[in-house]
Amino acid sequence: MADIRRLPNGSRVRSKTELTPYTDDPPVMRAYIEAYGCTLNFGEARELEEMLAGLGWDIVSDPSGCDLAVLVTCVVIETTEKAMMRRVQELSSVPKLIITGCMATACRAKAERAAPAALFVAPGDFDSFREAVGDQVDSARMLEDKSACAIVPIASGCRGSCAYCITRIARGQLRSRLPERVRSSVAKAVERGRMEIQLTAQDTAAYGADVGTDLPSLVGEICGLEHDFRLRVGMMNPSSALPVLDSLCEMYQRPKVFKFLHLPVQSGDDGILERMGRGYTVDDFTRIVRRVRDAAPRLTLSTDLIVGYPVEDEDAHRRNMDLVRSAQPDIVNVTRFSPRPGTRAAAEGPKVPGWKAKERSRELTALRFEVSLRRNESWVGRECRALATERGKAESTIFRTDEYKQVVVPERLRLGAYSLLRVTEARPTYLMGEVSHS
């Protein structure tokens, strides 16, 4: 699902740095960065921001008057692509516009028509990005950042062949970063005070298959670093998790690893999974969940479901509902099927009527909230040690437990610090709590 999200402070920019005073020697160049979509996109946007800051650019929070705008795009579904096209047109008047992310490769021709002067950089191609920016600034300034979280991409591309996925077309084959590079990125983030490190990729469980290693080995190396930080391992596909399942279970027993598993099932019907080209069965998904929960009993499980996939009938929808009831996920990202150009699924049929897909989506969403609220209610009254990771609304602070449960405390507390909390209330998507003085 596309995540056209705003940050807690309301900005689309990954971080907001105050503009430094203008000087004539050397000139201050202003750059604006806007990111959409998955955590990998936001992680790469953050790296581009740091690269620009290292070259001496000032990162600003408004594109008005900027010298460079960077748009990190997502085109995972049609509505997202339309939003990206509108944003391309709105930013086309900036002196230099660089479009990266999935639109730069999957839908470049459309974007070129909207912004003929724009430069295009393939997602993750940092060398080409630096070349496109040019060496326009002489002095380097360090980018100020007070966030407690850091996103560290570990790979781009994937090994799958899902029939519906345009991201696979946009990013291509798996390209893992070498372990020493990832470890160095994490070390630098921790040294800057980042306490939650999010390892991200299109499929984290596939990491290392092209460079002779694997995800659990990488995590083991990172956990050897000093400081009491926490790792959140991002989305992994069941087909990639199965071959390393034993070592994944051991990975989740490491104290520095959040007990959080994002494992997209996409359908509770084996026939549809086969048509999707996912490479696993519902039983495979269930086995992975059971094994990891055995290793981490209070695991937070997140999964994804695509509703209204071609040929999905009432029986298949019922199996989706049954799977949510049996697997008891804490989070379910429900997305209605969107045919994407260039994918096999775009030509499949018969199509599920839009009204029917909306109806099924509403039913699944209602069930998902029912299940998550019931699971969250089991936390009320518990005391737990949690890490303050970000600001919430109205001066509140958002914490994460070791199980990656989100606890909102209605007071402003220091980010990057651990506190003993008492959970006071359960909501479908988060918990409320207070600092315990016991």
C-alpha positions as CSV (number, residue, x, y, z in Angstrom):
1,M,0.0,0.0,0.0
2,A,1.2,3.5,-0.8
3,D,1.9,5.5,2.3
4,I,1.4,9.2,1.2
5,R,2.1,10.2,4.7
6,R,3.1,13.3,6.6
7,L,5.6,13.3,9.3
8,P,4.5,14.0,12.9
9,N,5.2,17.7,12.5
10,G,2.9,17.8,9.5
11,S,5.6,18.2,6.8
12,R,6.2,16.0,3.9
13,V,9.9,16.6,4.3
14,R,11.8,13.8,6.2
15,S,13.4,16.4,8.4
16,K,13.1,20.2,8.7
17,T,16.2,22.2,9.2
18,E,16.0,25.9,9.8
19,L,17.4,28.0,7.0
20,T,20.8,29.4,7.9
21,P,21.6,33.1,7.2
22,Y,22.3,33.9,3.6
23,T,25.9,34.9,2.7
24,D,27.3,35.9,-0.6
25,D,30.6,34.0,-0.3
26,P,30.0,31.1,-0.8
27,P,26.4,31.2,-2.1
28,V,23.8,29.4,0.0
29,M,21.9,26.9,-2.2
30,R,18.5,25.8,-1.0
31,A,17.2,22.3,-1.5
32,Y,13.7,20.9,-0.8
33,I,13.1,17.2,-0.6
34,E,9.7,15.5,-0.6
35,A,9.2,11.7,-0.3
36,Y,6.2,9.4,-0.7
37,G,5.5,5.7,-0.4
38,C,7.4,3.0,1.4
39,T,10.0,3.2,4.2
40,L,12.7,2.4,1.6
41,N,11.8,5.6,-0.3
42,F,12.0,7.6,2.9
43,G,15.3,6.0,3.8
44,E,16.8,6.9,0.4
45,A,15.3,10.4,0.7
46,R,17.1,10.8,4.0
47,E,20.4,9.7,2.4
48,L,20.0,12.2,-0.5
49,E,19.3,14.9,2.1
50,E,22.5,14.1,4.0
51,M,24.4,14.0,0.7
52,L,23.2,17.5,-0.2
53,A,23.9,18.8,3.3
54,G,27.4,17.5,3.1
55,L,27.8,19.4,-0.2
56,G,26.8,22.6,1.6
57,W,23.1,22.8,0.6
58,D,20.6,24.2,3.1
59,I,17.6,21.8,3.4
60,V,14.4,23.9,3.5
61,S,10.9,23.1,4.4
62,D,9.1,24.9,1.6
63,P,9.8,24.7,-2.2
64,S,9.1,28.4,-2.7
65,G,12.4,30.1,-3.6
66,C,14.5,26.9,-3.5
67,D,17.2,26.2,-6.1
68,L,16.6,22.4,-6.2
69,A,13.6,20.2,-5.5
70,V,13.9,16.5,-5.2
71,L,10.8,14.4,-5.5
72,V,11.1,10.8,-4.3
73,T,8.1,9.2,-6.0
74,C,5.8,6.2,-5.5
75,V,3.5,4.7,-8.2
76,V,2.4,1.5,-6.5
77,I,-1.3,2.1,-7.3
78,E,-3.1,4.3,-9.8
79,T,-4.3,6.9,-7.3
80,T,-0.8,7.3,-6.0
81,E,0.5,7.8,-9.6
82,K,-2.1,10.5,-10.2
83,A,-1.0,12.3,-7.0
84,M,2.6,12.1,-8.1
85,M,1.8,13.6,-11.5
86,R,0.0,16.5,-9.8
87,R,3.1,17.1,-7.6
88,V,5.5,16.9,-10.6
89,Q,3.5,19.6,-12.3
90,E,3.4,21.8,-9.1
91,L,7.2,21.5,-8.7
92,S,8.1,21.9,-12.4
93,S,8.7,25.7,-12.0
94,V,11.6,25.1,-9.6
95,P,15.0,26.0,-11.2
96,K,16.1,22.4,-11.0
97,L,13.8,19.4,-10.4
98,I,15.1,15.9,-9.8
99,I,12.6,13.1,-9.9
100,T,13.7,9.8,-8.4
101,G,11.9,6.9,-6.8
102,C,9.8,4.4,-8.8
103,M,8.3,7.0,-11.2
104,A,11.8,7.7,-12.6
105,T,11.9,4.3,-14.2
106,A,8.4,2.9,-14.3
107,C,6.5,5.9,-15.6
108,R,9.2,8.3,-16.8
109,A,7.5,9.2,-20.1
110,K,4.4,10.5,-18.4
111,A,6.5,12.6,-16.0
112,E,8.6,14.0,-18.8
113,R,5.5,15.3,-20.5
114,A,4.5,17.1,-17.3
115,A,8.0,18.5,-16.5
116,P,10.2,18.5,-19.7
117,A,13.1,20.1,-17.9
118,A,13.2,17.7,-15.0
119,L,16.2,15.4,-14.4
120,F,15.5,11.7,-13.7
121,V,17.5,9.5,-11.4
122,A,16.8,5.8,-10.9
123,P,15.9,4.8,-7.3
124,G,19.0,4.2,-5.3
125,D,21.4,5.5,-7.9
126,F,23.3,7.9,-5.6
127,D,26.3,8.4,-8.1
128,S,23.9,9.7,-10.8
129,F,22.1,11.8,-8.3
130,R,25.4,13.5,-7.2
131,E,26.3,14.0,-10.9
132,A,22.8,15.6,-11.6
133,V,23.2,18.0,-8.6
134,G,26.7,19.1,-9.6
135,D,29.3,20.6,-7.4
136,Q,27.7,24.0,-7.0
137,V,28.7,24.7,-3.4
138,D,32.1,24.9,-1.8
139,S,31.6,24.7,1.9
140,A,30.1,21.8,3.8
141,R,27.6,22.0,6.6
142,M,26.4,19.2,8.8
143,L,22.7,18.6,8.7
144,E,21.1,19.1,12.1
145,D,18.7,16.3,13.1
146,K,17.1,15.7,16.4
147,S,15.1,12.6,15.5
148,A,15.4,9.4,17.5
149,C,14.9,7.2,14.5
150,A,17.1,6.4,11.4
151,I,16.1,4.6,8.3
152,V,19.0,2.5,6.8
153,P,18.3,0.9,3.4
154,I,20.0,-2.5,3.1
155,A,18.9,-3.5,-0.4
156,S,17.0,-2.4,-3.5
157,G,15.1,-4.6,-5.9
158,C,13.8,-8.1,-5.2
159,R,13.9,-11.7,-6.4
160,G,10.2,-12.1,-6.8
161,S,8.0,-12.1,-9.9
162,C,4.6,-10.9,-8.5
163,A,2.1,-10.5,-11.3
164,Y,0.7,-7.2,-9.9
165,C,3.8,-5.3,-8.8
166,I,5.1,-2.3,-10.7
167,T,7.7,-1.7,-8.0
168,R,9.6,-4.8,-9.2
169,I,9.6,-3.3,-12.7
170,A,10.8,0.1,-11.3
171,R,13.6,-1.2,-9.1
172,G,14.7,-4.4,-10.9
173,Q,16.7,-7.3,-9.5
174,L,18.0,-7.6,-5.9
175,R,21.0,-5.4,-5.1
176,S,22.2,-5.9,-1.6
177,R,24.5,-3.4,0.1
178,L,27.6,-5.0,1.5
179,P,27.4,-5.8,5.3
180,E,30.2,-3.4,6.2
181,R,28.5,-0.5,4.5
182,V,25.2,-1.2,6.3
183,R,27.0,-1.6,9.6
184,S,28.9,1.6,9.1
185,S,25.6,3.5,8.4
186,V,24.0,2.1,11.6
187,A,27.1,3.0,13.6
188,K,27.1,6.6,12.4
189,A,23.3,6.9,13.1
190,V,23.8,5.6,16.7
191,E,26.7,7.9,17.2
192,R,24.4,10.8,16.3
193,G,22.0,9.7,18.9
194,R,19.5,7.7,16.8
195,M,18.1,4.9,19.0
196,E,15.6,3.3,16.7
197,I,17.3,1.9,13.5
198,Q,14.9,0.8,10.8
199,L,16.4,-1.7,8.3
200,T,14.5,-1.4,5.1
201,A,14.3,-3.0,1.7
202,Q,11.6,-4.3,-0.7
203,D,12.1,-7.7,0.9
204,T,14.5,-7.7,3.8
205,A,14.5,-11.5,4.1
206,A,16.1,-11.7,0.6
207,Y,19.0,-9.6,1.7
208,G,22.4,-11.0,0.9
209,A,21.4,-13.7,-1.6
210,D,23.4,-11.8,-4.2
211,V,26.5,-11.1,-2.1
212,G,26.9,-14.4,-0.2
213,T,25.3,-13.6,3.1
214,D,21.8,-13.3,4.7
215,L,19.6,-11.1,6.9
216,P,20.2,-12.8,10.3
217,S,24.0,-12.7,9.8
218,L,23.7,-8.9,9.0
219,V,21.6,-8.3,12.1
220,G,24.0,-10.3,14.2
221,E,26.9,-8.0,13.1
222,I,24.9,-4.9,13.8
223,C,23.8,-6.1,17.2
224,G,27.5,-6.3,18.1
225,L,27.8,-2.5,18.0
226,E,27.8,-0.7,21.3
227,H,25.0,1.4,22.8
228,D,21.5,0.2,23.7
229,F,19.7,0.9,20.5
230,R,16.9,-1.1,18.9
231,L,16.6,-2.5,15.4
232,R,13.3,-2.7,13.5
233,V,13.5,-5.1,10.6
234,G,11.3,-4.1,7.7
235,M,9.0,-6.0,5.4
236,M,9.9,-9.5,4.3
237,N,8.1,-11.8,1.9
238,P,7.2,-15.3,3.1
239,S,8.9,-16.9,0.1
240,S,12.2,-15.3,1.2
241,A,11.7,-15.9,4.9
242,L,11.1,-19.7,4.5
243,P,14.7,-20.7,3.6
244,V,16.2,-18.8,6.6
245,L,13.3,-19.4,9.0
246,D,15.4,-21.1,11.7
247,S,18.0,-18.3,11.8
248,L,15.2,-15.7,11.7
249,C,13.7,-17.2,14.8
250,E,17.1,-16.9,16.5
251,M,17.4,-13.3,15.2
252,Y,14.2,-12.3,16.9
253,Q,15.5,-13.5,20.3
254,R,18.3,-10.9,20.2
255,P,17.6,-8.2,22.8
256,K,18.3,-5.3,20.4
257,V,15.8,-6.5,17.8
258,F,12.2,-5.2,18.1
259,K,9.8,-8.2,18.2
260,F,8.1,-6.9,15.0
261,L,7.4,-8.9,11.9
262,H,6.0,-7.4,8.7
263,L,5.0,-10.4,6.6
264,P,2.6,-9.6,3.8
265,V,0.3,-12.5,3.0
266,Q,-1.6,-10.6,0.3
267,S,-4.4,-13.2,0.1
268,G,-5.9,-16.0,2.2
269,D,-6.7,-18.0,-0.9
270,D,-4.0,-20.4,-2.3
271,G,-5.4,-20.1,-5.8
272,I,-5.1,-16.4,-5.8
273,L,-1.6,-16.6,-4.3
274,E,-0.6,-18.8,-7.2
275,R,-2.1,-16.3,-9.8
276,M,-0.2,-13.5,-8.0
277,G,3.0,-15.4,-8.4
278,R,3.9,-15.1,-4.7
279,G,5.7,-18.4,-4.4
280,Y,4.2,-19.7,-1.1
281,T,0.9,-21.0,0.4
282,V,-1.3,-19.8,3.2
283,D,0.0,-22.7,5.3
284,D,3.6,-21.4,4.6
285,F,2.6,-18.0,5.9
286,T,0.9,-19.5,9.0
287,R,4.0,-21.7,9.7
288,I,6.3,-18.7,9.7
289,V,4.0,-16.7,12.0
290,R,3.8,-19.7,14.4
291,R,7.5,-20.3,14.5
292,V,8.4,-16.6,15.1
293,R,5.7,-16.3,17.7
294,D,7.2,-19.3,19.5
295,A,10.5,-17.4,19.6
296,A,8.9,-14.1,20.5
297,P,5.6,-14.7,22.1
298,R,4.4,-11.1,22.3
299,L,5.4,-10.4,18.7
300,T,3.7,-7.5,16.9
301,L,2.6,-9.0,13.6
302,S,1.8,-6.8,10.6
303,T,0.6,-8.1,7.3
304,D,-0.9,-6.9,4.0
305,L,-4.0,-8.0,2.0
306,I,-5.0,-7.1,-1.5
307,V,-8.8,-6.9,-1.9
308,G,-10.5,-7.4,-5.2
309,Y,-7.8,-9.2,-7.1
310,P,-9.0,-10.5,-10.5
311,V,-11.2,-13.6,-10.1
312,E,-11.5,-13.1,-6.3
313,D,-14.9,-14.5,-5.4
314,E,-16.9,-14.6,-2.2
315,D,-15.2,-17.8,-1.1
316,A,-11.8,-16.2,-1.5
317,H,-13.0,-13.1,0.4
318,R,-14.2,-15.3,3.2
319,R,-10.8,-17.0,3.4
320,N,-9.2,-13.6,3.7
321,M,-11.5,-12.9,6.7
322,D,-10.8,-16.3,8.2
323,L,-7.1,-15.8,8.0
324,V,-7.3,-12.5,9.9
325,R,-9.3,-14.3,12.6
326,S,-6.9,-17.2,12.8
327,A,-3.6,-15.3,12.5
328,Q,-4.6,-12.5,14.8
329,P,-2.4,-9.8,13.2
330,D,-1.9,-6.6,15.1
331,I,-1.8,-4.6,11.9
332,V,-3.4,-5.3,8.5
333,N,-2.7,-3.0,5.6
334,V,-5.8,-3.4,3.3
335,T,-5.3,-2.3,-0.3
336,R,-7.8,-2.6,-3.2
337,F,-6.3,-4.1,-6.3
338,S,-5.1,-1.5,-8.8
339,P,-4.0,-2.7,-12.3
340,R,-0.6,-1.3,-13.1
341,P,0.8,-0.9,-16.6
342,G,3.3,-3.4,-17.7
343,T,2.3,-6.1,-15.1
344,R,0.7,-9.4,-15.9
345,A,-2.2,-8.8,-13.6
346,A,-3.3,-5.8,-15.6
347,A,-4.5,-8.1,-18.3
348,E,-6.1,-10.7,-16.0
349,G,-9.9,-11.1,-15.6
350,P,-12.6,-11.1,-14.8
351,K,-12.3,-7.9,-12.8
352,V,-14.0,-7.5,-9.4
353,P,-16.4,-4.5,-9.6
354,G,-15.2,-1.4,-7.8
355,W,-18.2,-1.3,-5.5
356,K,-17.7,-4.9,-4.5
357,A,-14.0,-4.4,-3.8
358,K,-14.9,-1.3,-1.6
359,E,-17.5,-3.4,0.3
360,R,-14.9,-6.2,1.0
361,S,-12.3,-3.7,2.0
362,R,-14.7,-2.2,4.6
363,E,-15.5,-5.6,6.0
364,L,-11.8,-6.5,6.3
365,T,-10.9,-3.2,7.9
366,A,-13.7,-3.5,10.5
367,L,-12.5,-7.0,11.4
368,R,-8.9,-5.8,11.5
369,F,-9.7,-3.1,14.0
370,E,-11.8,-5.5,16.1
371,V,-8.8,-8.0,16.3
372,S,-6.2,-5.3,17.0
373,L,-8.3,-3.7,19.7
374,R,-8.8,-7.0,21.4
375,R,-5.0,-7.7,21.3
376,N,-4.2,-4.2,22.6
377,E,-6.6,-4.6,25.5
378,S,-4.4,-7.4,26.8
379,W,-1.8,-4.7,27.5
380,V,-3.9,-2.5,29.8
381,G,-2.4,-2.4,33.3
382,R,1.0,-3.8,32.2
383,E,4.2,-2.0,33.0
384,C,6.9,-2.1,30.3
385,R,10.2,-0.5,29.4
386,A,9.8,1.6,26.2
387,L,11.9,3.9,24.0
388,A,10.7,7.4,23.2
389,T,11.0,7.7,19.4
390,E,9.0,10.7,18.2
391,R,6.7,13.6,19.0
392,G,3.0,13.1,19.0
393,K,0.1,15.5,18.8
394,A,-0.5,18.1,21.5
395,E,2.9,17.8,23.1
396,S,2.6,14.0,23.6
397,T,5.5,11.6,23.2
398,I,5.3,8.3,21.3
399,F,7.1,5.3,22.7
400,R,7.9,1.9,21.4
401,T,8.0,-1.2,23.6
402,D,10.4,-4.1,22.8
403,E,7.4,-5.7,21.0
404,Y,7.1,-2.5,18.9
405,K,3.8,-1.6,20.4
406,Q,3.1,2.2,20.1
407,V,2.4,3.8,23.4
408,V,1.3,7.5,23.5
409,V,2.2,9.4,26.7
410,P,0.4,12.8,27.0
411,E,3.4,14.8,28.0
412,R,6.6,16.0,26.3
413,L,9.5,13.7,27.2
414,R,13.1,13.4,26.0
415,L,13.4,11.5,22.8
416,G,15.9,8.6,22.6
417,A,15.5,7.8,26.3
418,Y,13.9,4.7,27.9
419,S,11.2,5.0,30.5
420,L,9.1,2.5,32.5
421,L,5.5,3.0,31.4
422,R,2.2,1.8,32.6
423,V,-0.4,1.1,29.9
424,T,-3.7,2.8,30.8
425,E,-5.9,2.5,27.8
426,A,-6.1,0.5,24.5
427,R,-7.1,1.9,21.1
428,P,-7.3,-0.2,17.9
429,T,-4.0,1.2,16.5
430,Y,-2.1,2.3,19.6
431,L,-1.9,2.2,23.4
432,M,-2.1,5.1,25.9
433,G,0.2,5.2,28.9
434,E,1.9,7.1,31.7
435,V,5.3,7.1,33.2
436,S,5.4,4.6,36.1
437,H,6.9,5.8,39.3
438,S,6.7,2.4,41.0
